[in-house]
Amino acid sequence: MTDAFTPARDDLFDVRSQADGPTGSLPLTDDLLRHAPSGTIFGLTQNVGMGADPARSNHPGVLILSTQGGMRHPDGTPAALGYHTGHYELGTIAATVADSLTSGGFLPFAGFVSDPCDGRSQGTTAMFDSLPYRNDAAIVMRRLIRSLPHRVGVVGIATCDKGLPAMMMALAGSPSVPSVLIPGGVTLPPARGEDAGTVQTLGARYAHGLISLEDAAALGCAACASHGGGCQFLGTAATAQVVGEALGLAVGHTALAPSGEPVWLEGGLRAVRALAAAVERGQRTSDVLSDDAVHNAMVVHAAFGGSTNLLLHVPAIAHAAGLRRPTAADWLAVARSTPRIVSVLPNGPVQHPTVRVFLAGGVPEAMLHLRRLGLLRTGVRVVEGGTLDERLDAWEESERRRRFREILAGRGFDPDDVIFAPERAAEIGMRGTVAFPTGNLAPHGSVVKATSIDRSMLDADGIYELTGPARVFTAEHEAIEAIKDGTVQAGEVIALVGCGPAGTGMEETYQLTSALKHVPFGRRVALLTDARFSGVSTGACIGHVGPEALAGGPVGKLRTGDLVRVRIDTAALTGSLDFVGRPGAELTPEQGAVELARREPTPGLAPHPELPADTRLWAALQEASGGTWGGCVYDPDAIVSALARKHGTSPTQDGPSTLDP
C-alpha cells in the first residue's frame, strides 16, 4: 500500500501559524459601536480580511449572484470544466460587473449556485434531478440574498434551462431589493457543422445508417463553437433569456447576445448603470414585476415560438413574485391572439441560429411589432426605470438598432426575414407555437409544439390527424431502443407513461423527440407522455399529459395495441388525445373514457427504482401546490393546509382541531 502520508509538495513544512493582518483601521463610528448588530461590525472585519480597502469596507454592498461553473487558469485555459458552456463563461461578465460596481462606489460581493445541463443529462438518471433542481436553486439563491443583510441590490447572472428560471424566481422572491438580470447569452454556431440540438441525434442517425462514425465524431466535436452561452436554438435556455427581458428584469437588447463577445460584456455595464439608478431612486424588484409584465412575457414567448418548458417556469416566477399564476386557458388565449413572427431554430421557417435573432434586433424589435398590434401592456415599468413604451421608443430611434441590423444584412441575411412583420408572417403561413390538446387520455390537458409538426402531415386547414396502435413504454431507455432497433413503426403512437413528477421528476425526453425528427419514418409517428420535452423538440410530440399516470391519470392505463386518435388543429391551437378502442372494436371517445375508468394501470407502471428520495419529496410538495399546470412550485400555504387537513389540525395551532378534518 502506498504511504498515504508521503508529502505531495516540497514546501510541506513551511507552515505559518500567525500573520500580521490588514493594516489600517475600520471606518467605525460611535453610533455603529453602540447600536449596530455585531454582525455589521464583524462583516467589516471580514471585508478587509478578504482584501478590501478598509476605507471602502462599508461602501454599499451589491451581491453578484450567478450560476457560474468551472474554473480557469489566468491564461484562460480550463483548470476544471463546468457542467456546460452556458455557465463556463459567466465569470468573465461577473468580473466586468464587479469592476464597474467598484468604480461606481459600491462594494461587490459574489455568490454562486451552479446548474446542471439538460443536454448532458439526456437519457440518464441525472435527468431525474433536472426540474426539481430549479426550486432547490431558487431557495438557495434567495437564502444567499437574505444572508447578505446590508446589500442594497442584486445582480443576477444566469444562462440555461433551470439556472436562469431559478435566478428569476429568486429575484422575484426578493421583492423589496433592487435587482437586475444579466442573461448569459448564446453559443456561436460552427462555421461548418451542426447546431448543438442536431448533434444530440448522432446516436439515432448512426443506428439507422444515416451518418458515418467519422462524420459523427467530427460534427460532435465542432458543435459548440465558442466557450460560453446557451445552445444556438430557441430551446429553454434561449427562451428563458427572452422571457427575462420581456418581463423587464433585464435591460433592453441583452437576451441572446453572443456570450464572451464585447456586446455581451457591454450588456453587463448597462445592467450596472440600471441597478445603480434603481438604488438611487429606491426602485424595487416588485416595481418591475406585475401581472401585466407576466402577460407581456407570455405574448413575447408566443411571438418567438418559445419552448414549452416556459409553461412551467413563467407560472413559477409569477408565484415567487406573489402574482397570479397563468393557467392553460391564459396560455391558449395568448397563443391564439399573438402571431409567431420570429424565424429561428428549431421552428423555422428558416433555421436561423439565435445570434442572428439578436443581430436582427432581438426582443425589442419583436416588441415593436407586438406594440403596433396592441398586444402589449406598455405602461409597465422596466429595470432601467422608465416604462416599456419609453424603452421601445428609444430602441426604435437608436443607432444601436440600425447598426446591428446593418451588420446582419452585410452578412447576407435580411433582418426582416428573421423577425417578420406580422403581415408578412401571415402571408407565408407562420402559425402559433403551442397547442393544448385535451381528451379522455388528457382530461387536465397536454401541450404540443404545433409549429414543429412536419408540414407534410397537415391537411389544407392545418390539421394533423393520426389514429394508430399505441406502443406503450414505462421507461425512456426502452422507448429509445425501440426507435433505434426498428421496433417502432410508422403509423404508431408511442406512449411513454410514468415519467411525470412522481415517476422520474418529470424528466425531459429530447432524445426521443430528436430521434423521431431524424429517422426516416419519424414524422409518421406520434408521441405522448406525462414527461416534458426540450425546447428544441419537434414532431407530433405531446407532453405534460395530465393527470400524470402515477397520479391515476388515464394515460397510465393504455396497453400496447390500443387505438389512439390524435388530432391537432395548428390554427386554433387546440386538439384531442383519445383512446378509441382496439382494431376491429372501435369506441367513441366517451365510450373509451368509460373503458379506461374500469382498467387497472398498465403493467410495470411504478416510480423509477433510482428516483432520488429528495425528488420524491419534491414531487409530493409540487403536487400539493398545484402540480404541473401550477408551475411545479412550492406553495407553503397550500402545503401547510394539506398537512393540517391530514392531521386534523388548524394551520395555526399545535393541538387537535375542534373543526371537522
C-alpha positions as CSV (number, residue, x, y, z in Angstrom):
1,M,0.0,0.0,0.0
2,T,1.3,3.5,-0.9
3,D,2.1,5.6,2.2
4,A,-0.9,7.9,2.4
5,F,1.3,10.4,4.3
6,T,4.0,10.8,1.8
7,P,4.5,14.6,1.2
8,A,2.9,15.8,-2.1
9,R,4.9,19.1,-2.0
10,D,8.4,20.1,-1.1
11,D,7.3,23.1,0.9
12,L,5.0,21.0,3.1
13,F,6.6,22.1,6.3
14,D,6.8,25.8,5.6
15,V,3.8,26.4,7.8
16,R,2.8,29.9,9.2
17,S,1.0,29.9,12.5
18,Q,0.2,33.7,12.6
19,A,0.1,36.7,10.2
20,D,0.3,40.5,10.6
21,G,-3.3,41.0,9.3
22,P,-4.5,44.0,7.3
23,T,-3.2,47.4,8.0
24,G,-5.3,50.5,8.7
25,S,-8.5,50.8,10.7
26,L,-12.2,50.2,10.2
27,P,-14.5,53.1,9.4
28,L,-16.3,52.7,12.8
29,T,-18.3,55.4,14.5
30,D,-19.7,55.9,17.9
31,D,-23.2,55.2,16.6
32,L,-22.1,51.9,14.9
33,L,-20.4,50.6,18.0
34,R,-23.3,51.5,20.3
35,H,-26.3,50.5,18.2
36,A,-25.3,48.3,15.2
37,P,-25.7,44.5,15.3
38,S,-22.5,42.7,16.0
39,G,-22.7,41.1,12.5
40,T,-22.5,44.5,10.9
41,I,-19.1,45.2,12.6
42,F,-17.8,41.7,12.1
43,G,-18.8,42.0,8.4
44,L,-16.4,44.9,8.1
45,T,-13.6,42.8,9.7
46,Q,-14.2,40.1,7.2
47,N,-14.3,42.5,4.3
48,V,-10.8,43.8,4.9
49,G,-9.7,40.2,5.8
50,M,-10.6,39.3,2.2
51,G,-8.5,42.3,0.9
52,A,-11.0,45.2,0.8
53,D,-9.6,48.6,1.3
54,P,-10.6,49.5,4.9
55,A,-11.7,52.9,3.8
56,R,-14.2,51.2,1.4
57,S,-15.2,48.3,3.6
58,N,-18.6,49.9,4.5
59,H,-19.5,51.0,1.0
60,P,-23.0,49.9,-0.1
61,G,-22.8,46.2,-0.9
62,V,-24.2,44.7,-4.1
63,L,-24.5,40.9,-4.5
64,I,-23.4,39.4,-7.8
65,L,-25.2,36.1,-7.8
66,S,-24.6,33.7,-10.7
67,T,-24.7,30.2,-11.9
68,Q,-21.1,30.2,-12.8
69,G,-19.4,26.7,-13.2
70,G,-15.9,25.5,-13.9
71,M,-12.6,27.1,-13.2
72,R,-10.0,28.7,-15.4
73,H,-6.3,29.4,-15.2
74,P,-5.2,33.0,-15.6
75,D,-4.4,32.4,-19.3
76,G,-8.0,31.2,-19.8
77,T,-7.3,27.5,-20.2
78,P,-9.5,25.2,-18.2
79,A,-8.5,24.1,-14.7
80,A,-11.8,22.3,-14.3
81,L,-14.7,22.2,-16.7
82,G,-18.2,23.3,-15.9
83,Y,-21.3,21.2,-16.4
84,H,-22.0,23.1,-19.7
85,T,-20.9,26.0,-21.8
86,G,-23.8,28.1,-20.5
87,H,-22.2,28.8,-17.2
88,Y,-18.5,28.4,-18.1
89,E,-18.1,32.0,-19.4
90,L,-20.1,33.7,-16.7
91,G,-17.0,34.6,-14.6
92,T,-15.9,36.9,-17.3
93,I,-19.0,39.1,-17.2
94,A,-19.2,38.9,-13.4
95,A,-15.7,40.3,-13.2
96,T,-16.7,43.1,-15.6
97,V,-19.7,43.9,-13.5
98,A,-17.7,43.8,-10.2
99,D,-15.2,46.3,-11.6
100,S,-18.0,48.6,-12.8
101,L,-19.7,48.4,-9.4
102,T,-16.4,49.3,-7.6
103,S,-15.9,52.3,-9.9
104,G,-19.5,53.4,-9.0
105,G,-18.8,53.4,-5.3
106,F,-20.3,50.0,-4.4
107,L,-18.7,47.1,-2.7
108,P,-19.3,44.0,-4.8
109,F,-19.8,40.5,-3.3
110,A,-20.2,37.3,-5.3
111,G,-22.1,34.1,-4.7
112,F,-22.5,31.1,-7.0
113,V,-25.2,28.4,-7.4
114,S,-24.0,26.3,-10.3
115,D,-26.5,24.5,-12.5
116,P,-26.7,21.1,-14.3
117,C,-27.1,20.6,-18.1
118,D,-30.2,19.0,-19.6
119,G,-28.2,18.1,-22.7
120,R,-25.6,16.2,-20.7
121,S,-28.4,14.6,-18.6
122,Q,-30.4,13.3,-21.6
123,G,-31.2,9.6,-21.4
124,T,-29.6,9.2,-18.0
125,T,-30.9,9.2,-14.4
126,A,-29.3,12.6,-13.9
127,M,-32.5,13.9,-15.6
128,F,-34.4,13.0,-12.5
129,D,-32.8,16.0,-10.8
130,S,-33.3,18.5,-13.6
131,L,-36.7,20.1,-12.9
132,P,-36.5,19.7,-9.1
133,Y,-33.2,21.5,-9.2
134,R,-34.9,24.7,-10.2
135,N,-36.8,25.0,-6.9
136,D,-33.8,24.0,-4.9
137,A,-31.6,26.5,-6.6
138,A,-34.2,29.3,-6.2
139,I,-34.4,28.6,-2.5
140,V,-30.6,28.7,-2.1
141,M,-30.3,31.9,-4.1
142,R,-33.0,33.6,-2.0
143,R,-31.2,32.5,1.1
144,L,-27.9,33.9,-0.2
145,I,-29.6,37.2,-1.0
146,R,-31.1,37.4,2.5
147,S,-27.8,36.2,4.1
148,L,-26.0,39.4,3.0
149,P,-28.1,41.7,5.2
150,H,-26.7,45.0,4.2
151,R,-26.8,44.6,0.4
152,V,-28.5,47.4,-1.4
153,G,-29.0,45.5,-4.7
154,V,-28.6,42.2,-6.5
155,V,-27.2,41.4,-10.0
156,G,-28.4,38.0,-11.2
157,I,-26.3,36.4,-14.0
158,A,-27.6,33.1,-15.5
159,T,-28.0,31.4,-18.8
160,C,-29.5,28.0,-19.1
161,D,-32.5,25.7,-18.7
162,K,-33.0,25.6,-15.0
163,G,-30.4,28.0,-13.6
164,L,-32.0,31.0,-15.4
165,P,-35.6,30.3,-14.3
166,A,-34.3,29.7,-10.8
167,M,-32.5,33.1,-10.9
168,M,-35.7,34.8,-12.0
169,M,-37.6,33.1,-9.2
170,A,-35.0,34.2,-6.7
171,L,-35.1,37.8,-7.8
172,A,-38.9,37.7,-8.0
173,G,-39.0,36.3,-4.5
174,S,-36.9,39.2,-3.2
175,P,-39.4,41.9,-4.0
176,S,-38.0,44.7,-1.7
177,V,-34.5,44.5,-3.1
178,P,-33.5,46.4,-6.3
179,S,-32.2,43.8,-8.8
180,V,-31.2,43.4,-12.5
181,L,-30.9,40.3,-14.6
182,I,-28.0,39.7,-17.0
183,P,-28.7,36.9,-19.5
184,G,-25.7,34.6,-20.1
185,G,-26.0,34.8,-23.9
186,V,-25.8,32.2,-26.6
187,T,-23.1,29.9,-28.0
188,L,-21.9,30.7,-31.5
189,P,-22.7,28.1,-34.2
190,P,-19.9,26.4,-36.1
191,A,-19.0,27.9,-39.5
192,R,-19.2,24.3,-40.8
193,G,-21.2,21.7,-39.0
194,E,-24.4,21.2,-37.0
195,D,-26.0,23.1,-34.1
196,A,-26.0,21.7,-30.5
197,G,-29.6,20.4,-30.9
198,T,-29.0,18.4,-34.1
199,V,-25.8,16.8,-32.8
200,Q,-27.8,15.3,-30.0
201,T,-29.3,12.9,-32.6
202,L,-26.0,11.4,-33.7
203,G,-26.7,8.1,-32.0
204,A,-30.1,7.6,-33.6
205,R,-28.9,8.6,-37.0
206,Y,-25.9,6.3,-36.8
207,A,-28.1,3.4,-35.7
208,H,-30.2,3.9,-38.9
209,G,-27.2,4.2,-41.1
210,L,-27.8,7.9,-41.8
211,I,-24.3,9.1,-40.8
212,S,-20.8,7.6,-40.6
213,L,-18.8,7.1,-37.5
214,E,-16.2,9.6,-38.8
215,D,-18.7,12.3,-39.6
216,A,-20.5,11.8,-36.3
217,A,-17.2,12.3,-34.4
218,A,-16.3,15.4,-36.4
219,L,-19.7,17.0,-36.1
220,G,-20.0,16.3,-32.4
221,C,-16.6,18.0,-31.8
222,A,-17.4,21.2,-33.6
223,A,-21.0,21.9,-32.5
224,C,-20.2,24.3,-29.6
225,A,-18.1,26.8,-31.5
226,S,-17.5,29.2,-28.6
227,H,-16.7,28.6,-24.9
228,G,-19.9,30.1,-23.4
229,G,-23.6,30.7,-23.7
230,G,-26.8,28.7,-24.1
231,C,-27.4,26.5,-27.1
232,Q,-27.8,28.1,-30.5
233,F,-31.5,27.2,-30.9
234,L,-34.6,28.7,-29.2
235,G,-34.7,26.0,-26.6
236,T,-35.5,26.5,-22.9
237,A,-32.3,28.5,-22.2
238,A,-32.7,31.0,-25.0
239,T,-36.5,31.3,-24.4
240,A,-35.9,32.0,-20.7
241,Q,-33.5,34.8,-21.7
242,V,-36.2,36.2,-24.0
243,V,-38.7,36.0,-21.2
244,G,-36.4,37.7,-18.7
245,E,-36.0,40.7,-20.9
246,A,-39.8,40.7,-21.7
247,L,-40.5,40.8,-18.0
248,G,-38.5,43.9,-17.7
249,L,-35.9,42.4,-15.4
250,A,-33.1,42.5,-17.9
251,V,-32.1,45.7,-19.8
252,G,-33.2,46.0,-23.4
253,H,-31.4,44.1,-26.1
254,T,-29.4,41.8,-23.9
255,A,-31.2,38.4,-24.4
256,L,-29.4,36.2,-27.0
257,A,-26.2,38.2,-27.2
258,P,-23.2,36.1,-28.2
259,S,-21.6,35.0,-25.0
260,G,-18.0,36.2,-24.5
261,E,-18.2,38.9,-27.2
262,P,-17.8,42.6,-26.5
263,V,-21.5,43.3,-27.0
264,W,-22.3,40.8,-24.3
265,L,-19.9,42.3,-21.8
266,E,-21.4,45.7,-22.7
267,G,-24.7,44.5,-21.6
268,G,-23.2,43.9,-18.1
269,L,-22.1,47.5,-18.0
270,R,-25.6,48.7,-18.9
271,A,-27.0,46.5,-16.3
272,V,-24.8,48.1,-13.6
273,R,-25.9,51.5,-14.7
274,A,-29.6,50.4,-14.4
275,L,-29.1,48.9,-11.0
276,A,-27.2,52.0,-9.7
277,A,-30.0,54.2,-10.8
278,A,-32.6,51.9,-9.3
279,V,-30.8,52.0,-5.9
280,E,-30.6,55.8,-6.2
281,R,-34.4,56.2,-6.8
282,G,-35.5,53.4,-4.5
283,Q,-36.9,51.2,-7.3
284,R,-37.6,47.7,-6.1
285,T,-38.0,44.4,-8.0
286,S,-41.7,44.5,-7.1
287,D,-42.0,47.8,-9.0
288,V,-41.0,45.9,-12.2
289,L,-42.8,42.6,-11.9
290,S,-46.5,42.8,-12.2
291,D,-49.4,40.8,-13.7
292,D,-49.0,43.0,-16.8
293,A,-45.3,42.2,-17.0
294,V,-46.2,38.4,-16.9
295,H,-48.7,39.0,-19.7
296,N,-46.1,40.7,-21.8
297,A,-43.7,37.8,-21.2
298,M,-46.3,35.3,-22.4
299,V,-47.0,37.4,-25.5
300,V,-43.3,37.6,-26.4
301,H,-43.0,33.9,-25.8
302,A,-45.7,33.2,-28.3
303,A,-44.3,35.6,-30.9
304,F,-40.9,33.9,-30.7
305,G,-42.3,30.4,-30.7
306,G,-40.6,29.6,-27.4
307,S,-40.0,26.4,-25.5
308,T,-42.9,24.6,-23.9
309,N,-40.9,24.4,-20.7
310,L,-41.6,28.0,-20.1
311,L,-45.2,27.0,-19.4
312,L,-43.7,25.6,-16.2
313,H,-41.3,28.4,-15.5
314,V,-43.4,31.5,-16.1
315,P,-46.1,30.5,-13.5
316,A,-43.3,29.6,-11.1
317,I,-41.8,33.1,-11.5
318,A,-45.2,34.7,-11.1
319,H,-45.8,32.7,-7.9
320,A,-42.5,33.7,-6.5
321,A,-43.4,37.3,-7.1
322,G,-46.8,36.9,-5.4
323,L,-48.6,37.3,-8.6
324,R,-51.4,35.4,-10.2
325,R,-50.2,32.2,-11.9
326,P,-51.3,32.0,-15.6
327,T,-53.4,29.0,-16.4
328,A,-53.6,26.8,-19.5
329,A,-56.6,28.9,-20.6
330,D,-54.5,32.0,-20.3
331,W,-51.7,30.5,-22.4
332,L,-54.2,29.4,-25.1
333,A,-55.8,32.9,-25.2
334,V,-52.4,34.5,-25.7
335,A,-51.3,31.9,-28.3
336,R,-54.4,32.5,-30.3
337,S,-54.1,36.3,-30.3
338,T,-50.3,36.5,-30.9
339,P,-48.7,35.9,-34.3
340,R,-45.4,34.0,-34.4
341,I,-43.0,36.4,-36.1
342,V,-39.5,35.0,-35.4
343,S,-37.8,32.6,-37.8
344,V,-35.3,30.6,-35.7
345,L,-34.1,27.1,-34.9
346,P,-35.9,24.8,-34.4
347,N,-39.2,26.2,-35.6
348,G,-38.2,27.9,-38.9
349,P,-39.4,28.5,-41.5
350,V,-35.6,29.3,-41.9
351,Q,-33.4,27.7,-39.3
352,H,-31.6,30.8,-38.1
353,P,-29.4,30.4,-35.0
354,T,-30.3,32.7,-32.1
355,V,-27.4,35.0,-32.6
356,R,-29.0,36.2,-35.8
357,V,-32.2,37.0,-33.9
358,F,-30.1,39.2,-31.6
359,L,-28.5,41.0,-34.6
360,A,-31.9,41.5,-36.2
361,G,-33.0,43.4,-33.1
362,G,-33.9,40.6,-30.6
363,V,-36.6,41.2,-28.0
364,P,-37.2,44.9,-28.5
365,E,-37.5,44.5,-32.3
366,A,-40.2,41.9,-31.9
367,M,-41.9,44.0,-29.3
368,L,-42.2,46.9,-31.7
369,H,-44.4,44.7,-33.9
370,L,-46.4,43.5,-31.0
371,R,-46.9,47.0,-29.6
372,R,-48.2,48.1,-33.0
373,L,-50.8,45.3,-32.8
374,G,-51.9,46.4,-29.3
375,L,-50.9,43.1,-27.7
376,L,-48.5,44.5,-25.1
377,R,-49.3,46.4,-21.8
378,T,-46.7,49.1,-22.4
379,G,-47.2,51.1,-19.2
380,V,-45.3,48.6,-17.2
381,R,-42.0,49.8,-15.6
382,V,-38.8,48.2,-16.7
383,V,-35.5,47.9,-14.8
384,E,-34.0,50.9,-16.5
385,G,-36.6,53.0,-14.7
386,G,-38.9,54.1,-17.4
387,T,-41.9,52.4,-19.0
388,L,-41.8,49.7,-21.6
389,D,-43.2,52.3,-24.0
390,E,-40.2,54.5,-23.4
391,R,-37.8,51.6,-23.8
392,L,-39.3,50.8,-27.2
393,D,-39.4,54.4,-28.4
394,A,-35.7,54.7,-27.6
395,W,-34.9,51.4,-29.4
396,E,-36.8,52.4,-32.5
397,E,-34.7,55.5,-33.0
398,S,-31.4,54.2,-31.8
399,E,-28.1,53.9,-33.6
400,R,-27.7,50.5,-31.9
401,R,-30.7,49.1,-33.7
402,R,-29.6,50.5,-37.1
403,R,-26.0,49.3,-36.9
404,F,-26.8,45.7,-35.7
405,R,-29.3,45.3,-38.4
406,E,-26.8,46.6,-41.0
407,I,-24.3,44.0,-39.7
408,L,-26.7,41.2,-40.3
409,A,-27.7,42.5,-43.7
410,G,-24.0,42.7,-44.6
411,R,-23.6,39.0,-43.8
412,G,-26.3,38.1,-46.3
413,F,-29.4,37.9,-44.1
414,D,-32.3,40.4,-44.2
415,P,-33.2,41.3,-40.6
416,D,-36.9,41.4,-41.7
417,D,-36.6,37.8,-42.8
418,V,-35.5,36.8,-39.3
419,I,-38.0,38.9,-37.3
420,F,-41.0,39.3,-39.6
421,A,-43.7,42.0,-39.7
422,P,-46.9,40.2,-38.6
423,E,-48.5,40.7,-42.0
424,R,-45.6,39.0,-43.8
425,A,-45.6,36.2,-41.3
426,A,-49.2,35.6,-42.0
427,E,-48.6,35.6,-45.8
428,I,-46.0,32.8,-45.6
429,G,-48.2,30.7,-43.3
430,M,-46.4,31.1,-40.0
431,R,-48.7,29.7,-37.2
432,G,-48.9,29.9,-33.5
433,T,-46.5,27.7,-31.5
434,V,-48.2,25.8,-28.7
435,A,-51.4,23.9,-28.8
436,F,-53.3,22.4,-25.9
437,P,-55.0,19.0,-26.7
438,T,-57.4,17.5,-24.2
439,G,-59.4,14.3,-24.3
440,N,-60.0,11.1,-22.5
441,L,-56.3,10.5,-22.2
442,A,-55.6,14.1,-21.0
443,P,-58.6,15.4,-19.1
444,H,-56.4,18.0,-17.4
445,G,-54.7,19.0,-20.7
446,S,-51.5,18.5,-22.5
447,V,-49.0,20.5,-24.6
448,V,-47.7,20.1,-28.1
449,K,-45.4,22.4,-30.1
450,A,-47.6,22.7,-33.1
451,T,-45.1,24.6,-35.2
452,S,-42.7,21.6,-35.1
453,I,-45.1,19.1,-36.8
454,D,-43.9,18.3,-40.3
455,R,-46.0,20.4,-42.7
456,S,-46.5,17.4,-45.0
457,M,-48.5,15.8,-42.2
458,L,-51.0,18.7,-42.1
459,D,-54.1,19.0,-44.3
460,A,-55.1,22.1,-46.2
461,D,-56.6,23.6,-43.0
462,G,-53.5,22.9,-40.9
463,I,-55.0,19.9,-39.1
464,Y,-52.9,16.9,-38.0
465,E,-54.7,13.6,-37.6
466,L,-53.3,10.2,-36.7
467,T,-55.2,7.1,-35.5
468,G,-52.9,4.3,-34.8
469,P,-51.9,1.5,-32.4
470,A,-50.2,2.5,-29.1
471,R,-46.8,1.2,-28.3
472,V,-46.6,1.6,-24.5
473,F,-43.3,2.1,-22.5
474,T,-42.8,2.8,-18.9
475,A,-39.1,3.7,-19.2
476,E,-37.4,6.1,-21.6
477,H,-34.5,3.9,-22.4
478,E,-36.9,1.2,-23.6
479,A,-38.5,3.7,-26.0
480,I,-35.3,5.0,-27.5
481,E,-34.0,1.4,-28.0
482,A,-37.3,0.6,-29.8
483,I,-36.8,3.6,-32.1
484,K,-33.2,2.6,-32.8
485,D,-33.8,-1.1,-33.5
486,G,-36.8,-0.6,-35.7
487,T,-39.5,-1.9,-33.3
488,V,-41.4,1.3,-33.6
489,Q,-43.1,1.6,-36.9
490,A,-44.7,4.3,-39.0
491,G,-48.3,5.0,-38.0
492,E,-47.9,4.0,-34.4
493,V,-48.3,6.2,-31.3
494,I,-45.5,5.9,-28.7
495,A,-47.0,6.2,-25.2
496,L,-44.3,6.9,-22.6
497,V,-46.0,6.8,-19.2
498,G,-45.0,7.0,-15.6
499,C,-42.4,9.7,-16.3
500,G,-44.2,12.7,-14.7
501,P,-43.1,14.3,-11.4
502,A,-43.9,11.2,-9.3
503,G,-42.2,8.8,-11.7
504,T,-38.9,10.4,-12.8
505,G,-39.1,14.0,-11.6
506,M,-40.8,14.9,-14.9
507,E,-37.8,14.1,-17.0
508,E,-37.0,15.8,-20.3
509,T,-37.2,13.3,-23.2
510,Y,-35.4,15.1,-26.0
511,Q,-33.5,12.1,-27.2
512,L,-36.9,10.5,-28.2
513,T,-38.2,13.6,-30.0
514,S,-35.0,14.4,-31.7
515,A,-34.6,10.8,-32.9
516,L,-38.1,10.9,-34.4
517,K,-37.2,14.0,-36.3
518,H,-34.2,12.5,-37.9
519,V,-35.2,8.9,-38.7
520,P,-37.0,8.4,-42.0
521,F,-40.3,7.2,-40.6
522,G,-40.4,9.6,-37.6
523,R,-42.8,12.2,-39.0
524,R,-45.4,9.4,-39.2
525,V,-45.1,8.6,-35.5
526,A,-46.8,10.4,-32.7
527,L,-45.5,10.5,-29.1
528,L,-47.5,11.2,-26.0
529,T,-46.1,11.3,-22.4
530,D,-46.6,12.7,-19.0
531,A,-43.0,13.9,-19.1
532,R,-41.8,17.0,-20.8
533,F,-39.6,18.0,-23.8
534,S,-36.6,20.1,-24.6
535,G,-37.4,23.4,-26.2
536,V,-35.8,22.1,-29.4
537,S,-38.1,19.2,-29.7
538,T,-40.0,18.6,-32.9
539,G,-42.8,16.4,-34.4
540,A,-46.2,15.5,-33.1
541,C,-44.9,15.1,-29.6
542,I,-47.4,15.7,-26.9
543,G,-46.2,16.2,-23.3
544,H,-47.3,17.4,-19.9
545,V,-50.3,15.0,-20.2
546,G,-52.3,15.4,-17.1
547,P,-53.0,13.9,-14.7
548,E,-49.7,12.0,-14.8
549,A,-50.0,8.3,-14.9
550,L,-48.8,7.7,-11.3
551,A,-51.5,10.2,-10.0
552,G,-54.2,8.0,-11.6
553,G,-54.2,9.6,-15.0
554,P,-55.9,7.6,-17.7
555,V,-52.8,7.7,-19.9
556,G,-51.3,5.2,-17.4
557,K,-54.0,2.7,-18.4
558,L,-53.1,2.3,-22.1
559,R,-51.9,-1.0,-23.4
560,T,-49.8,-1.8,-26.4
561,G,-52.2,-2.3,-29.4
562,D,-54.8,0.1,-28.1
563,L,-56.0,2.6,-30.8
564,V,-55.2,6.2,-30.0
565,R,-56.6,9.1,-32.0
566,V,-54.5,12.3,-32.1
567,R,-56.0,15.4,-33.7
568,I,-54.2,18.8,-33.5
569,D,-55.6,22.0,-35.1
570,T,-52.5,24.1,-35.6
571,A,-54.6,27.2,-36.5
572,A,-57.0,27.1,-33.5
573,L,-54.2,25.6,-31.3
574,T,-56.5,23.0,-29.8
575,G,-56.8,19.3,-30.2
576,S,-57.8,16.0,-28.8
577,L,-56.0,12.9,-27.5
578,D,-58.3,9.9,-27.1
579,F,-58.3,6.2,-26.6
580,V,-60.8,4.8,-29.1
581,G,-60.7,1.0,-28.6
582,R,-58.8,-1.8,-30.3
583,P,-58.6,-2.6,-34.0
584,G,-61.9,-4.1,-35.1
585,A,-63.6,-2.9,-31.9
586,E,-63.5,0.9,-32.1
587,L,-65.1,3.1,-29.5
588,T,-66.2,6.7,-29.3
589,P,-64.1,8.9,-27.1
590,E,-66.9,8.8,-24.5
591,Q,-67.0,5.0,-24.5
592,G,-63.2,5.0,-24.4
593,A,-63.3,7.1,-21.2
594,V,-65.7,4.5,-19.6
595,E,-63.4,1.7,-20.6
596,L,-60.3,3.4,-19.2
597,A,-62.0,4.1,-15.9
598,R,-62.6,0.3,-15.5
599,R,-58.9,-0.6,-16.2
600,E,-56.0,-1.2,-13.9
601,P,-52.8,0.7,-14.6
602,T,-50.6,-0.7,-17.3
603,P,-48.2,-3.4,-16.1
604,G,-44.8,-2.1,-14.9
605,L,-46.1,1.3,-14.0
606,A,-44.1,2.5,-11.0
607,P,-41.7,5.2,-10.0
608,H,-38.3,4.6,-11.4
609,P,-36.3,2.5,-8.9
610,E,-33.5,5.0,-8.9
611,L,-35.7,8.0,-8.3
612,P,-33.9,10.0,-5.6
613,A,-35.7,10.4,-2.3
614,D,-35.4,14.2,-2.5
615,T,-37.1,14.2,-5.9
616,R,-39.9,12.1,-4.5
617,L,-40.3,14.7,-1.8
618,W,-40.3,17.5,-4.5
619,A,-42.9,15.6,-6.5
620,A,-45.2,15.4,-3.4
621,L,-44.8,19.1,-2.5
622,Q,-45.3,20.4,-6.0
623,E,-48.4,18.2,-6.4
624,A,-49.9,19.7,-3.3
625,S,-49.0,23.2,-4.6
626,G,-50.9,22.9,-7.9
627,G,-48.9,20.3,-9.9
628,T,-47.6,20.7,-13.4
629,W,-50.1,23.3,-14.5
630,G,-49.3,25.3,-11.5
631,G,-45.7,25.6,-12.4
632,C,-44.3,22.7,-10.2
633,V,-43.7,25.2,-7.4
634,Y,-43.7,25.1,-3.6
635,D,-46.8,26.9,-2.2
636,P,-46.2,27.0,1.6
637,D,-49.8,27.9,2.3
638,A,-51.2,25.0,0.3
639,I,-48.7,22.6,1.8
640,V,-49.4,23.6,5.4
641,S,-53.1,23.4,4.8
642,A,-52.8,20.0,3.3
643,L,-50.8,18.8,6.3
644,A,-53.3,20.3,8.7
645,R,-56.2,18.6,6.9
646,K,-54.4,15.3,7.1
647,H,-53.7,15.6,10.8
648,G,-56.9,17.2,11.8
649,T,-55.2,20.4,13.0
650,S,-55.6,24.1,12.1
651,P,-52.6,25.5,10.3
652,T,-52.2,28.0,13.2
653,Q,-52.5,25.6,16.2
654,D,-50.4,22.8,17.6
655,G,-53.1,20.5,19.1
656,P,-56.1,18.7,17.5
657,S,-58.6,20.8,15.7
658,T,-62.1,21.3,17.1
659,L,-63.2,21.6,13.5
660,D,-64.1,18.7,11.2
661,P,-61.0,17.4,9.5
